[in-house]
Amino acid sequence: MVTNRFTGITALGIAAFLASASTLAATQVVTSLKPIELLVKAVATDNVAITTLVQPGASPHNYSMKPSQRRALENADAIFWVGPEMETFLTRLLGGSEFRERTHSLMNGENVPEAQTDSAHDDLGHHQHEEPDDHHHDHGDGEDPHIWLDPALAVEMAREIHQVLANLEGADVSTLDANLTRFEQDMAATETAIDQRLNPVRDIDLFTYHNAFTRFVAHYGLNLEGVLTLNPELSPGARHIAEVQEKLRNANRPCLLTEPQFNRQWWRSISEGVNITLSTWDPLATDIEVSRDGYIAFQHSLADAVLECLPENAQ
């Protein structure tokens, strides 16, 4: 009798656990990039499970999805991406009838423009050699697609994410509202803190590999003296490297901000014989912990990278 009662209680406990686990994973969200995942995490309720497509160390400039990630898209209640200007590998898929209604472009709203099919852009008229690659995104004269790096735009993206999640069936709108308000307040404090932290580097001439850092630099009034290539899928030619080196030599305390997703050999060739400081920043937040405060930590990591341009902080 005691055994039967114990068995019944155990069965009820297992059933309650399974029901709880089912509830916790009730809402399925897919994000294209980790920084977008951080924004979703900042405003989402605890019952939202997030799958991110571009894995740590990979680049959205050239990515191939796994079958399991395609299944995650099929099961998603909401899909968030920047748009075809950035994740071109998703354009045809998300623009189709299967996913269009659940897809939200944080750069273009719910509209999914036609994929760009023109050839990759030449950097400021300099000759460059194209590496074999079928995936290109717009780094030409269009709007910079690296919108998640601008803290003001990040707040706008969080508001859009909040609106989408609030419209899903069974959404806990009051908790979503509270999470968004908290994020907005935290971001305001973060911007003030970072703006003060960056005062010592305002007279340093910054150089970056491609234009991903432009929005962060512009927001905080830093001096971006040169962008080495407008398209990271193109390998710069010898003449262009020589011209960049000359620009580096004439710059004021030049600092080259490198990125872990791209070929490090190029940094060595471009900086050979030039007195510059090197720092590494990661636009994809690879090492940032996914948490409610993850995006805040991401913004501080960008500031940390710029502060490493100071000679006393250089490694």
N, C-alpha and C positions, 0 to 999 in steps of 0.2 A: 504493500500500500504506500509506504514511504517512498519506495523506488518509483512507483508510477507517478506520485505527486512531483517528485524531483524531475522526472523525465518531462512531465507536462510543463513545469516552470522553465526548464531548459529550452524546450521547444518554443515557448512564448518569447523567451529572451532572444533566441536566434532569429525568430520572425521579426521582433522589434528592431534588432540590429540590421537585418536585411532591409527593412522598410526605411530605417534611418539612412543607410548607405545609398539607397535608391533616391531618397530625397536630396541628399547632398550632391548627387550628380544629376539632378533633375534638369538643369539648364546647361546645354552644351554650346560653348562658344569657341570658334576658331579665329585665331589672329595670324596674320602673315609674318609679322616681325616681333621680336621680343619687346622692344620699346612700346609697341601697341599693347602687348600682353600686360606690361606694367601699368598702363593707363586703365585697362579693363579691371585689373586687380584692385586699383585704387578706389574704384567706384562700385564694383560689383558686390553682391551679397555672397554669403558663404556657400550657397547652394549652386554656384556657377563653377563649372569645370572648364578650364581653358586649355586648348591645344594650339601650339605655335608651330608654324610650318618651317620657316627657315631656322635651321639648327645652329647651335653655338659654333663659331668658327667659320661658318659658311657665309657667302655673300648673296644678297638679293639680286645682284647684277647677273648672276648665273646660277640657277638652282633647279634641281629636278626633284619632284615630289616622290615620296615612297607610297606604295599602295595603301599602307595604313593611314597615311595622311589624307589620301583621297576618301577613304571611308569616314574619317573624321569630318570632312566637308559634307558628306552625305547625311551624317547624323546631326549636323549643327543646327541649332535654333537661330544663331546669328553668326555672321562672318564679317570680320573687320579687316580691311586692308587700306593702304594709302591710295592706290589706284594704278592704272596702267602706265602712268609716268614712272613708277618705281618697280612694281613687281610684274614685269611683263610676262613672266612664266605663268601667271594666273589669269591673264586678260581673257583669253579665249574661253577658258573653263568657267570663270565667274560671270562672263557676259552671256552665257547660255541660259536656256530656259530652266534648267535644273536648279541653278543656284542664284539666279538674278534676284528673286524676291527676298532672299535671306542675306544678301550681300550689301555691305555698307562701305562705300569709299569715303574715307575721312578727308579726302582732298576734293572730291567731286560730288558729295552727297550720294544719292542712290544711283546716279547716272554712271554708266560705264562706257566711256568714249571708245571709239574704234582704236585698235592698237596701231601704234606708229610703225610703219613699214619702211620708212626711208633709211638710208644708210647712216651709220654712226657719224657724229659731227666731228669736224676737224677743229682742233684747239687753236683759236685765234689765228688761223691761217697757216699754222706750222704743220709740216709734214709729219705724219705719224703712221706707224705700221699696224694694221689690224691683225689681231690674233684670232684664230679660228674660234668662233662663238656664234651661237644662233640666238642668244638672248641679249637684247639691247634695251636700255631705257633712256628716256630723253634727258640729256645733259646739255642741250643746246640753249636756244634763246627762250624756251618756255619757262614757266614758273618752276622754281626749285622744288623738287618733290620731297626733300628731307624735312618735312614739316614737323616731325616729332622732336626735333632738336631745339625748336623755338618754344620757350616756356609759355609764352602767351598763347600760341597756337595749341600747345598741349592742353591747356585749360579748355579751349574751345572743343578740342577732340574729346576730352573727358565729358563735356556736356552732351555732345552728340551720342557718345556711348551710353551715357545715363538715359537719354531719351529712348534709345533703341531697347535697352534692357527693361525700362519701365513699361514698355508696350508689349512685352512678352507675357504669355498666359501665366498667371500665378505669381507675378512679380511682387516683391515686397517693396512697394514704392517709397514708403516712409524711411526704410533703411537706405535705399538708394539715394534718396534726397539728403539724408544725413551724411552719407559717405562722400557725396559730391561737395557738399558745403565744407566738410573737413579738408578735402583735397584742395579746394580753392583757397582756403585760409593758409594751409601749409605751403602752397605754391607762392602766395604773396610774400610770406616770410622768407622763403627760400630765395626768391629773386632779390630781395633786399640784401640778404646775407652774401650771396654770390657777387652782387654788384660791388659790395665793399671789399670782398676778398680779391677781386680782380684789379683793384686800383694800381698795384705795383707793376702790372704788365701792360698798361695802356700805351706806353711809348715803344713797345717791342713790335717789330715787323714780323707778322705771322705768315707762314706759307703752309699750304695744305696740298695733299696729293690731288684731290678733286674737290668739287664744290659742296660737299656734304656739310662742311662746317660753317658755311656762309650765314645761315640763319642764327646760329648761336652767337657768332661774332657780331653780327649786326645788332642783335637785341641788346648786347652788353657794351656796345660802342668800342669794340676792340679794333685793331688795325690789321686787316687782312691784306697784305701787300701782294700776294700772288697765289694763284691756283695753278698747279703744275699741269693738270690735264682736265679737260671738261668731261672726258669719258674714260672711266677707269678700265674699260675693256680694250683701250688702245694703248699700245706700247710706244712711248715717245721716241722720235728719231734723234740722231746725234746732234743735229743743228738745234733742235729745240732744247735739248739738255744743256748745250753750251750757252744758249740765251738765258735759260733759267739760272744757271750758275753765275752768270754775270750780274743778274738781278739780285741774287743772294749776296754777292760780294759788296754791292752798293747799298744794301739795306742796313737799317739801324738795329743792331743786336738781333739779327735774324734767327728765327726759330722755325724748324720744319716739323709739323705735326703729322706723324705717320699713322697708318691704320693697320691693325693686325690681319685684316682680311685680304691684304694685297701683298704682292711680291716684295720682300724686304731687300732683295738684291738691288732693286732700283734705288732705294734710299742711299745705299753705299755709293752707287755710281754718280748720283746727283750731288752728293755732299763731298765727294773726293776733292781735297785741296781747298775746300771752302771752310772758313771759320764760322760755323753755325752751331746752334744748340738743337738737339733732337728730342722730341717728346712723342709719346704714343697715346692717341685717344681712340676710343672705340664707339662708333656711332650706333652699334647694335647691342650695346649693354651686355656683352657676353658674360662678364663675371659679376653682374649685379644680381643679388638675390631677389627672387620673385616674391614680393610681399606687398602689403598695402602701402608701404613707404618706399617701394622700389624705385619709382620714378623720381622721387626726391633725391635718393642716393645717386641715381643716374646723372641728374643735373650737376650734383656736386663732383662726380667723377670727371665730367667735362671741364669744370673749373680747375680741378686738380691737375689735369693734363696741361692746361695753359700755364698754370703756375710753375710747372716743371721747366718751363722755358727760361725762368730766372736762373742765372749762373749758379747761385747758391743752392738751388734745388735740383740742378741737373744731375742725372745719374751717369 
